[in-house]
Amino acid sequence: MIADIPFNSIKTGDFAQLSKTIAEADVYTFAGVCGDFNPLHVDAEYAKGTPFKQRVAHGMLSASLISAVLGTALPGKNTIYLEQSLKFTAPVFIGDTITAKAEVTEIITEKKLLRLKTEVFNQEGKMVITGEAMVMKRS
């Protein structure tokens, strides 16, 4: 179900989060969509020879879970994604369960804008992405 939180009921400190386990199929599908077939992502033998010793999910695949939070949970329906900064702080591997969290840090009422702190954590609670988003809530 997609949330549709009215702009006027959103408060600083409100947050939402979504979790997803990254499957091998997710990595291959994402590679097909974006065209990034870097062997670090899609070739297990190649990845064994890297410092990570295994395939790493695309950073933008992990970051896309932030979009899911904003578009379906907070603020949800009628959200226009305007900006996103990202800092990748740790790798995400196939089989990891990641949780994306978005927290309202600023409300710009006259333009119906929200600034949100965005973070993604793995199943061990380690931050893998940090950043900030700006969205417009149309209703």
C-alpha positions as CSV (number, residue, x, y, z in Angstrom):
1,M,0.0,0.0,0.0
2,I,1.3,3.5,-0.9
3,A,1.0,6.1,1.8
4,D,-0.3,9.6,1.0
5,I,0.6,11.7,3.9
6,P,-0.8,15.3,3.6
7,F,1.9,17.9,3.6
8,N,0.4,19.8,6.5
9,S,0.5,16.8,8.8
10,I,4.3,16.1,8.2
11,K,6.6,17.2,11.1
12,T,10.3,17.5,11.5
13,G,11.5,14.2,12.9
14,D,9.0,12.0,11.1
15,F,10.6,9.1,9.4
16,A,9.9,5.9,7.5
17,Q,12.0,3.0,6.4
18,L,11.9,0.0,4.0
19,S,14.0,-3.1,3.9
20,K,15.0,-5.5,1.1
21,T,17.3,-8.4,0.7
22,I,19.5,-8.0,-2.3
23,A,19.2,-11.1,-4.6
24,E,21.5,-12.1,-7.4
25,A,18.6,-11.5,-9.8
26,D,18.3,-7.9,-8.5
27,V,22.0,-7.3,-9.4
28,Y,21.6,-8.8,-12.9
29,T,18.3,-7.0,-13.6
30,F,19.8,-3.7,-12.4
31,A,22.8,-4.2,-14.7
32,G,20.5,-4.8,-17.6
33,V,18.5,-1.7,-16.9
34,C,21.4,0.7,-16.4
35,G,24.0,-1.0,-18.6
36,D,26.6,-1.3,-15.9
37,F,28.1,-4.8,-16.3
38,N,31.2,-4.1,-14.4
39,P,32.6,-7.6,-13.5
40,L,32.8,-6.5,-9.8
41,H,29.0,-6.7,-9.9
42,V,28.2,-9.7,-12.2
43,D,31.3,-12.0,-12.3
44,A,31.8,-14.1,-9.2
45,E,35.3,-15.3,-10.3
46,Y,36.5,-11.8,-11.1
47,A,35.1,-10.5,-7.8
48,K,37.1,-13.1,-5.8
49,G,40.3,-11.3,-6.9
50,T,39.2,-7.9,-5.6
51,P,39.6,-6.6,-2.1
52,F,35.9,-7.4,-1.5
53,K,36.4,-11.1,-2.3
54,Q,32.8,-11.3,-3.6
55,R,30.4,-9.5,-5.9
56,V,29.3,-6.1,-4.8
57,A,25.8,-4.8,-5.5
58,H,25.7,-1.6,-7.6
59,G,25.7,1.4,-5.3
60,M,22.8,3.0,-7.1
61,L,20.8,-0.2,-6.7
62,S,21.1,0.2,-2.9
63,A,20.4,3.9,-3.2
64,S,17.2,3.2,-5.2
65,L,15.6,1.9,-2.0
66,I,15.7,5.5,-0.8
67,S,13.4,6.4,-3.7
68,A,11.1,3.7,-2.7
69,V,10.8,5.1,0.8
70,L,10.1,8.6,-0.4
71,G,7.6,7.5,-3.1
72,T,5.7,5.0,-1.1
73,A,6.1,5.7,2.6
74,L,7.1,9.3,3.5
75,P,5.7,11.4,2.1
76,G,4.3,8.8,-0.4
77,K,1.9,9.5,-3.3
78,N,2.3,12.8,-5.2
79,T,6.0,13.2,-4.2
80,I,8.4,14.7,-6.7
81,Y,12.0,13.8,-6.0
82,L,14.1,16.9,-6.7
83,E,17.6,16.3,-5.2
84,Q,19.7,13.6,-3.6
85,S,23.3,13.6,-2.3
86,L,24.9,10.2,-1.6
87,K,28.0,9.0,0.1
88,F,28.8,5.3,-0.1
89,T,30.4,4.2,3.1
90,A,30.5,0.4,2.8
91,P,29.7,-2.3,0.2
92,V,26.5,-4.1,-0.1
93,F,26.8,-7.8,-1.1
94,I,24.3,-10.2,-2.7
95,G,22.3,-11.7,0.2
96,D,22.6,-8.6,2.4
97,T,19.3,-7.2,3.8
98,I,19.4,-3.4,3.6
99,T,17.2,-0.9,5.2
100,A,16.7,2.6,3.8
101,K,15.5,5.3,6.2
102,A,14.4,8.8,5.4
103,E,13.8,11.4,8.2
104,V,12.3,14.9,7.8
105,T,14.9,17.5,8.8
106,E,13.4,20.7,7.3
107,I,10.0,21.8,6.1
108,I,9.7,24.7,3.6
109,T,6.0,25.4,3.8
110,E,5.6,28.1,1.2
111,K,7.0,25.8,-1.5
112,K,5.8,22.5,-0.1
113,L,9.3,21.2,0.1
114,L,10.8,18.7,2.5
115,R,14.5,18.1,3.2
116,L,15.2,14.6,4.5
117,K,18.2,12.9,6.0
118,T,18.6,9.6,4.1
119,E,20.6,6.6,5.3
120,V,20.9,2.9,4.3
121,F,22.1,0.2,6.7
122,N,22.9,-3.4,6.2
123,Q,21.6,-6.3,8.4
124,E,24.4,-5.7,10.9
125,G,23.4,-2.1,11.4
126,K,26.4,-0.8,9.5
127,M,25.7,2.4,7.5
128,V,26.3,1.7,3.8
129,I,25.0,5.0,2.4
130,T,24.3,8.5,3.9
131,G,22.9,11.5,2.2
132,E,20.2,14.1,1.9
133,A,17.1,14.4,-0.2
134,M,14.8,17.2,-1.2
135,V,11.3,16.5,-2.3
136,M,8.1,18.4,-3.2
137,K,4.8,17.1,-1.8
138,R,2.0,18.1,-4.1
139,S,-0.9,17.5,-1.8
